[in-house]
């Protein structure tokens, strides 16, 4: 589905404040609340909007250590095999196959360095993992939510 300018404005408003009312969004984009609701319903039905959620600071729930783990696989490992292994780890907040030397990269949140190390050890213990490389985040500089719209 291609977003028109009004759809982009509505999605942008929802990305900024997912709790905004249809009336508030309508005032911002120049539509009535029912017109905004119809557009949001259409965006959801088409799959352009995949859900609504809340963002929680990981440190508030005790996960103050953050890092990335690159996975280097042996043999021919499928993305599905990697997914099956990492999907069961709640510390893995995102996982992607990548180009370059590594086969996949994982974004991990953990309580502390020891917890992070334990997660890396579990990942490294998977039969298809030849080696891993970890990098800890010192200071997050930019955070954009999935689906943020470019100008």
MODELLER restraints for C-alpha pairs under 7 A, 6 or more apart:
rsr = mdl.restraints
at = mdl.atoms
rsr.add(forms.Gaussian(group=physical.xy_distance, feature=features.Distance(at['CA:1:A'], at['CA:46:A']), mean=6.94, stdev=0.5))
rsr.add(forms.Gaussian(group=physical.xy_distance, feature=features.Distance(at['CA:1:A'], at['CA:48:A']), mean=6.83, stdev=0.5))
rsr.add(forms.Gaussian(group=physical.xy_distance, feature=features.Distance(at['CA:6:A'], at['CA:29:A']), mean=6.92, stdev=0.5))
rsr.add(forms.Gaussian(group=physical.xy_distance, feature=features.Distance(at['CA:9:A'], at['CA:29:A']), mean=6.42, stdev=0.5))
rsr.add(forms.Gaussian(group=physical.xy_distance, feature=features.Distance(at['CA:10:A'], at['CA:25:A']), mean=6.65, stdev=0.5))
rsr.add(forms.Gaussian(group=physical.xy_distance, feature=features.Distance(at['CA:10:A'], at['CA:29:A']), mean=6.98, stdev=0.5))
rsr.add(forms.Gaussian(group=physical.xy_distance, feature=features.Distance(at['CA:12:A'], at['CA:149:A']), mean=6.62, stdev=0.5))
rsr.add(forms.Gaussian(group=physical.xy_distance, feature=features.Distance(at['CA:13:A'], at['CA:25:A']), mean=6.47, stdev=0.5))
rsr.add(forms.Gaussian(group=physical.xy_distance, feature=features.Distance(at['CA:14:A'], at['CA:20:A']), mean=6.88, stdev=0.5))
rsr.add(forms.Gaussian(group=physical.xy_distance, feature=features.Distance(at['CA:15:A'], at['CA:148:A']), mean=6.92, stdev=0.5))
rsr.add(forms.Gaussian(group=physical.xy_distance, feature=features.Distance(at['CA:22:A'], at['CA:33:A']), mean=4.72, stdev=0.5))
rsr.add(forms.Gaussian(group=physical.xy_distance, feature=features.Distance(at['CA:22:A'], at['CA:36:A']), mean=5.80, stdev=0.5))
rsr.add(forms.Gaussian(group=physical.xy_distance, feature=features.Distance(at['CA:22:A'], at['CA:37:A']), mean=6.12, stdev=0.5))
rsr.add(forms.Gaussian(group=physical.xy_distance, feature=features.Distance(at['CA:23:A'], at['CA:32:A']), mean=6.63, stdev=0.5))
rsr.add(forms.Gaussian(group=physical.xy_distance, feature=features.Distance(at['CA:23:A'], at['CA:33:A']), mean=4.38, stdev=0.5))
rsr.add(forms.Gaussian(group=physical.xy_distance, feature=features.Distance(at['CA:26:A'], at['CA:32:A']), mean=5.20, stdev=0.5))
rsr.add(forms.Gaussian(group=physical.xy_distance, feature=features.Distance(at['CA:26:A'], at['CA:33:A']), mean=5.37, stdev=0.5))
rsr.add(forms.Gaussian(group=physical.xy_distance, feature=features.Distance(at['CA:26:A'], at['CA:36:A']), mean=6.00, stdev=0.5))
rsr.add(forms.Gaussian(group=physical.xy_distance, feature=features.Distance(at['CA:43:A'], at['CA:49:A']), mean=5.50, stdev=0.5))
rsr.add(forms.Gaussian(group=physical.xy_distance, feature=features.Distance(at['CA:44:A'], at['CA:50:A']), mean=6.29, stdev=0.5))
rsr.add(forms.Gaussian(group=physical.xy_distance, feature=features.Distance(at['CA:58:A'], at['CA:64:A']), mean=6.28, stdev=0.5))
rsr.add(forms.Gaussian(group=physical.xy_distance, feature=features.Distance(at['CA:62:A'], at['CA:111:A']), mean=5.54, stdev=0.5))
rsr.add(forms.Gaussian(group=physical.xy_distance, feature=features.Distance(at['CA:63:A'], at['CA:109:A']), mean=5.82, stdev=0.5))
rsr.add(forms.Gaussian(group=physical.xy_distance, feature=features.Distance(at['CA:63:A'], at['CA:110:A']), mean=4.69, stdev=0.5))
rsr.add(forms.Gaussian(group=physical.xy_distance, feature=features.Distance(at['CA:63:A'], at['CA:111:A']), mean=3.96, stdev=0.5))
rsr.add(forms.Gaussian(group=physical.xy_distance, feature=features.Distance(at['CA:64:A'], at['CA:110:A']), mean=6.37, stdev=0.5))
rsr.add(forms.Gaussian(group=physical.xy_distance, feature=features.Distance(at['CA:64:A'], at['CA:111:A']), mean=5.47, stdev=0.5))
rsr.add(forms.Gaussian(group=physical.xy_distance, feature=features.Distance(at['CA:64:A'], at['CA:112:A']), mean=6.49, stdev=0.5))
rsr.add(forms.Gaussian(group=physical.xy_distance, feature=features.Distance(at['CA:65:A'], at['CA:109:A']), mean=5.73, stdev=0.5))
rsr.add(forms.Gaussian(group=physical.xy_distance, feature=features.Distance(at['CA:65:A'], at['CA:110:A']), mean=5.05, stdev=0.5))
rsr.add(forms.Gaussian(group=physical.xy_distance, feature=features.Distance(at['CA:65:A'], at['CA:111:A']), mean=5.75, stdev=0.5))
rsr.add(forms.Gaussian(group=physical.xy_distance, feature=features.Distance(at['CA:65:A'], at['CA:112:A']), mean=5.20, stdev=0.5))
rsr.add(forms.Gaussian(group=physical.xy_distance, feature=features.Distance(at['CA:65:A'], at['CA:113:A']), mean=6.60, stdev=0.5))
rsr.add(forms.Gaussian(group=physical.xy_distance, feature=features.Distance(at['CA:66:A'], at['CA:108:A']), mean=5.69, stdev=0.5))
rsr.add(forms.Gaussian(group=physical.xy_distance, feature=features.Distance(at['CA:66:A'], at['CA:109:A']), mean=4.54, stdev=0.5))
rsr.add(forms.Gaussian(group=physical.xy_distance, feature=features.Distance(at['CA:66:A'], at['CA:110:A']), mean=6.24, stdev=0.5))
rsr.add(forms.Gaussian(group=physical.xy_distance, feature=features.Distance(at['CA:66:A'], at['CA:136:A']), mean=5.96, stdev=0.5))
rsr.add(forms.Gaussian(group=physical.xy_distance, feature=features.Distance(at['CA:66:A'], at['CA:137:A']), mean=5.49, stdev=0.5))
rsr.add(forms.Gaussian(group=physical.xy_distance, feature=features.Distance(at['CA:67:A'], at['CA:107:A']), mean=6.02, stdev=0.5))
rsr.add(forms.Gaussian(group=physical.xy_distance, feature=features.Distance(at['CA:67:A'], at['CA:108:A']), mean=5.34, stdev=0.5))
rsr.add(forms.Gaussian(group=physical.xy_distance, feature=features.Distance(at['CA:67:A'], at['CA:109:A']), mean=6.65, stdev=0.5))
rsr.add(forms.Gaussian(group=physical.xy_distance, feature=features.Distance(at['CA:67:A'], at['CA:135:A']), mean=5.45, stdev=0.5))
rsr.add(forms.Gaussian(group=physical.xy_distance, feature=features.Distance(at['CA:67:A'], at['CA:136:A']), mean=4.05, stdev=0.5))
rsr.add(forms.Gaussian(group=physical.xy_distance, feature=features.Distance(at['CA:67:A'], at['CA:137:A']), mean=5.11, stdev=0.5))
rsr.add(forms.Gaussian(group=physical.xy_distance, feature=features.Distance(at['CA:68:A'], at['CA:105:A']), mean=6.72, stdev=0.5))
rsr.add(forms.Gaussian(group=physical.xy_distance, feature=features.Distance(at['CA:68:A'], at['CA:106:A']), mean=5.45, stdev=0.5))
rsr.add(forms.Gaussian(group=physical.xy_distance, feature=features.Distance(at['CA:68:A'], at['CA:107:A']), mean=4.65, stdev=0.5))
rsr.add(forms.Gaussian(group=physical.xy_distance, feature=features.Distance(at['CA:68:A'], at['CA:108:A']), mean=5.94, stdev=0.5))
rsr.add(forms.Gaussian(group=physical.xy_distance, feature=features.Distance(at['CA:68:A'], at['CA:134:A']), mean=5.68, stdev=0.5))
rsr.add(forms.Gaussian(group=physical.xy_distance, feature=features.Distance(at['CA:68:A'], at['CA:135:A']), mean=5.24, stdev=0.5))
rsr.add(forms.Gaussian(group=physical.xy_distance, feature=features.Distance(at['CA:68:A'], at['CA:136:A']), mean=6.39, stdev=0.5))
rsr.add(forms.Gaussian(group=physical.xy_distance, feature=features.Distance(at['CA:69:A'], at['CA:105:A']), mean=5.61, stdev=0.5))
rsr.add(forms.Gaussian(group=physical.xy_distance, feature=features.Distance(at['CA:69:A'], at['CA:106:A']), mean=5.07, stdev=0.5))
rsr.add(forms.Gaussian(group=physical.xy_distance, feature=features.Distance(at['CA:69:A'], at['CA:107:A']), mean=6.65, stdev=0.5))
rsr.add(forms.Gaussian(group=physical.xy_distance, feature=features.Distance(at['CA:69:A'], at['CA:132:A']), mean=6.48, stdev=0.5))
rsr.add(forms.Gaussian(group=physical.xy_distance, feature=features.Distance(at['CA:69:A'], at['CA:133:A']), mean=5.54, stdev=0.5))
rsr.add(forms.Gaussian(group=physical.xy_distance, feature=features.Distance(at['CA:69:A'], at['CA:134:A']), mean=4.40, stdev=0.5))
rsr.add(forms.Gaussian(group=physical.xy_distance, feature=features.Distance(at['CA:69:A'], at['CA:135:A']), mean=6.46, stdev=0.5))
rsr.add(forms.Gaussian(group=physical.xy_distance, feature=features.Distance(at['CA:70:A'], at['CA:102:A']), mean=5.93, stdev=0.5))
rsr.add(forms.Gaussian(group=physical.xy_distance, feature=features.Distance(at['CA:70:A'], at['CA:104:A']), mean=5.79, stdev=0.5))
rsr.add(forms.Gaussian(group=physical.xy_distance, feature=features.Distance(at['CA:70:A'], at['CA:105:A']), mean=4.38, stdev=0.5))
rsr.add(forms.Gaussian(group=physical.xy_distance, feature=features.Distance(at['CA:70:A'], at['CA:106:A']), mean=6.35, stdev=0.5))
rsr.add(forms.Gaussian(group=physical.xy_distance, feature=features.Distance(at['CA:70:A'], at['CA:132:A']), mean=5.47, stdev=0.5))
rsr.add(forms.Gaussian(group=physical.xy_distance, feature=features.Distance(at['CA:70:A'], at['CA:133:A']), mean=5.05, stdev=0.5))
rsr.add(forms.Gaussian(group=physical.xy_distance, feature=features.Distance(at['CA:70:A'], at['CA:134:A']), mean=6.34, stdev=0.5))
rsr.add(forms.Gaussian(group=physical.xy_distance, feature=features.Distance(at['CA:71:A'], at['CA:102:A']), mean=5.67, stdev=0.5))
rsr.add(forms.Gaussian(group=physical.xy_distance, feature=features.Distance(at['CA:71:A'], at['CA:103:A']), mean=5.77, stdev=0.5))
rsr.add(forms.Gaussian(group=physical.xy_distance, feature=features.Distance(at['CA:71:A'], at['CA:104:A']), mean=5.17, stdev=0.5))
rsr.add(forms.Gaussian(group=physical.xy_distance, feature=features.Distance(at['CA:71:A'], at['CA:105:A']), mean=6.06, stdev=0.5))
rsr.add(forms.Gaussian(group=physical.xy_distance, feature=features.Distance(at['CA:71:A'], at['CA:129:A']), mean=6.68, stdev=0.5))
rsr.add(forms.Gaussian(group=physical.xy_distance, feature=features.Distance(at['CA:71:A'], at['CA:131:A']), mean=6.37, stdev=0.5))
rsr.add(forms.Gaussian(group=physical.xy_distance, feature=features.Distance(at['CA:71:A'], at['CA:132:A']), mean=4.76, stdev=0.5))
rsr.add(forms.Gaussian(group=physical.xy_distance, feature=features.Distance(at['CA:71:A'], at['CA:133:A']), mean=6.80, stdev=0.5))
rsr.add(forms.Gaussian(group=physical.xy_distance, feature=features.Distance(at['CA:72:A'], at['CA:102:A']), mean=4.87, stdev=0.5))
rsr.add(forms.Gaussian(group=physical.xy_distance, feature=features.Distance(at['CA:72:A'], at['CA:103:A']), mean=5.32, stdev=0.5))
rsr.add(forms.Gaussian(group=physical.xy_distance, feature=features.Distance(at['CA:72:A'], at['CA:129:A']), mean=5.99, stdev=0.5))
rsr.add(forms.Gaussian(group=physical.xy_distance, feature=features.Distance(at['CA:72:A'], at['CA:130:A']), mean=5.62, stdev=0.5))
rsr.add(forms.Gaussian(group=physical.xy_distance, feature=features.Distance(at['CA:72:A'], at['CA:131:A']), mean=5.31, stdev=0.5))
rsr.add(forms.Gaussian(group=physical.xy_distance, feature=features.Distance(at['CA:72:A'], at['CA:132:A']), mean=5.93, stdev=0.5))
rsr.add(forms.Gaussian(group=physical.xy_distance, feature=features.Distance(at['CA:73:A'], at['CA:103:A']), mean=6.30, stdev=0.5))
rsr.add(forms.Gaussian(group=physical.xy_distance, feature=features.Distance(at['CA:73:A'], at['CA:128:A']), mean=5.53, stdev=0.5))
rsr.add(forms.Gaussian(group=physical.xy_distance, feature=features.Distance(at['CA:73:A'], at['CA:129:A']), mean=4.54, stdev=0.5))
rsr.add(forms.Gaussian(group=physical.xy_distance, feature=features.Distance(at['CA:73:A'], at['CA:130:A']), mean=5.06, stdev=0.5))
rsr.add(forms.Gaussian(group=physical.xy_distance, feature=features.Distance(at['CA:74:A'], at['CA:128:A']), mean=5.55, stdev=0.5))
rsr.add(forms.Gaussian(group=physical.xy_distance, feature=features.Distance(at['CA:74:A'], at['CA:129:A']), mean=6.02, stdev=0.5))
rsr.add(forms.Gaussian(group=physical.xy_distance, feature=features.Distance(at['CA:74:A'], at['CA:130:A']), mean=5.21, stdev=0.5))
rsr.add(forms.Gaussian(group=physical.xy_distance, feature=features.Distance(at['CA:77:A'], at['CA:128:A']), mean=6.71, stdev=0.5))
rsr.add(forms.Gaussian(group=physical.xy_distance, feature=features.Distance(at['CA:79:A'], at['CA:97:A']), mean=6.86, stdev=0.5))
rsr.add(forms.Gaussian(group=physical.xy_distance, feature=features.Distance(at['CA:86:A'], at['CA:92:A']), mean=6.80, stdev=0.5))
rsr.add(forms.Gaussian(group=physical.xy_distance, feature=features.Distance(at['CA:91:A'], at['CA:108:A']), mean=5.34, stdev=0.5))
rsr.add(forms.Gaussian(group=physical.xy_distance, feature=features.Distance(at['CA:91:A'], at['CA:109:A']), mean=5.20, stdev=0.5))
rsr.add(forms.Gaussian(group=physical.xy_distance, feature=features.Distance(at['CA:91:A'], at['CA:110:A']), mean=6.07, stdev=0.5))
rsr.add(forms.Gaussian(group=physical.xy_distance, feature=features.Distance(at['CA:92:A'], at['CA:106:A']), mean=6.39, stdev=0.5))
rsr.add(forms.Gaussian(group=physical.xy_distance, feature=features.Distance(at['CA:92:A'], at['CA:107:A']), mean=5.77, stdev=0.5))
rsr.add(forms.Gaussian(group=physical.xy_distance, feature=features.Distance(at['CA:92:A'], at['CA:108:A']), mean=4.56, stdev=0.5))
rsr.add(forms.Gaussian(group=physical.xy_distance, feature=features.Distance(at['CA:92:A'], at['CA:109:A']), mean=6.67, stdev=0.5))
rsr.add(forms.Gaussian(group=physical.xy_distance, feature=features.Distance(at['CA:93:A'], at['CA:107:A']), mean=5.63, stdev=0.5))
rsr.add(forms.Gaussian(group=physical.xy_distance, feature=features.Distance(at['CA:93:A'], at['CA:108:A']), mean=5.71, stdev=0.5))
rsr.add(forms.Gaussian(group=physical.xy_distance, feature=features.Distance(at['CA:93:A'], at['CA:109:A']), mean=6.96, stdev=0.5))
rsr.add(forms.Gaussian(group=physical.xy_distance, feature=features.Distance(at['CA:94:A'], at['CA:106:A']), mean=5.80, stdev=0.5))
rsr.add(forms.Gaussian(group=physical.xy_distance, feature=features.Distance(at['CA:94:A'], at['CA:107:A']), mean=5.18, stdev=0.5))
rsr.add(forms.Gaussian(group=physical.xy_distance, feature=features.Distance(at['CA:95:A'], at['CA:104:A']), mean=6.99, stdev=0.5))
rsr.add(forms.Gaussian(group=physical.xy_distance, feature=features.Distance(at['CA:95:A'], at['CA:105:A']), mean=5.78, stdev=0.5))
rsr.add(forms.Gaussian(group=physical.xy_distance, feature=features.Distance(at['CA:95:A'], at['CA:106:A']), mean=4.45, stdev=0.5))
rsr.add(forms.Gaussian(group=physical.xy_distance, feature=features.Distance(at['CA:95:A'], at['CA:107:A']), mean=6.37, stdev=0.5))
rsr.add(forms.Gaussian(group=physical.xy_distance, feature=features.Distance(at['CA:96:A'], at['CA:104:A']), mean=5.44, stdev=0.5))
rsr.add(forms.Gaussian(group=physical.xy_distance, feature=features.Distance(at['CA:96:A'], at['CA:105:A']), mean=5.53, stdev=0.5))
rsr.add(forms.Gaussian(group=physical.xy_distance, feature=features.Distance(at['CA:96:A'], at['CA:106:A']), mean=6.64, stdev=0.5))
rsr.add(forms.Gaussian(group=physical.xy_distance, feature=features.Distance(at['CA:97:A'], at['CA:103:A']), mean=5.67, stdev=0.5))
rsr.add(forms.Gaussian(group=physical.xy_distance, feature=features.Distance(at['CA:97:A'], at['CA:104:A']), mean=4.02, stdev=0.5))
rsr.add(forms.Gaussian(group=physical.xy_distance, feature=features.Distance(at['CA:97:A'], at['CA:105:A']), mean=6.37, stdev=0.5))
rsr.add(forms.Gaussian(group=physical.xy_distance, feature=features.Distance(at['CA:98:A'], at['CA:104:A']), mean=5.24, stdev=0.5))
rsr.add(forms.Gaussian(group=physical.xy_distance, feature=features.Distance(at['CA:98:A'], at['CA:105:A']), mean=6.81, stdev=0.5))
rsr.add(forms.Gaussian(group=physical.xy_distance, feature=features.Distance(at['CA:110:A'], at['CA:116:A']), mean=5.27, stdev=0.5))
rsr.add(forms.Gaussian(group=physical.xy_distance, feature=features.Distance(at['CA:124:A'], at['CA:131:A']), mean=6.41, stdev=0.5))
rsr.add(forms.Gaussian(group=physical.xy_distance, feature=features.Distance(at['CA:124:A'], at['CA:132:A']), mean=6.44, stdev=0.5))
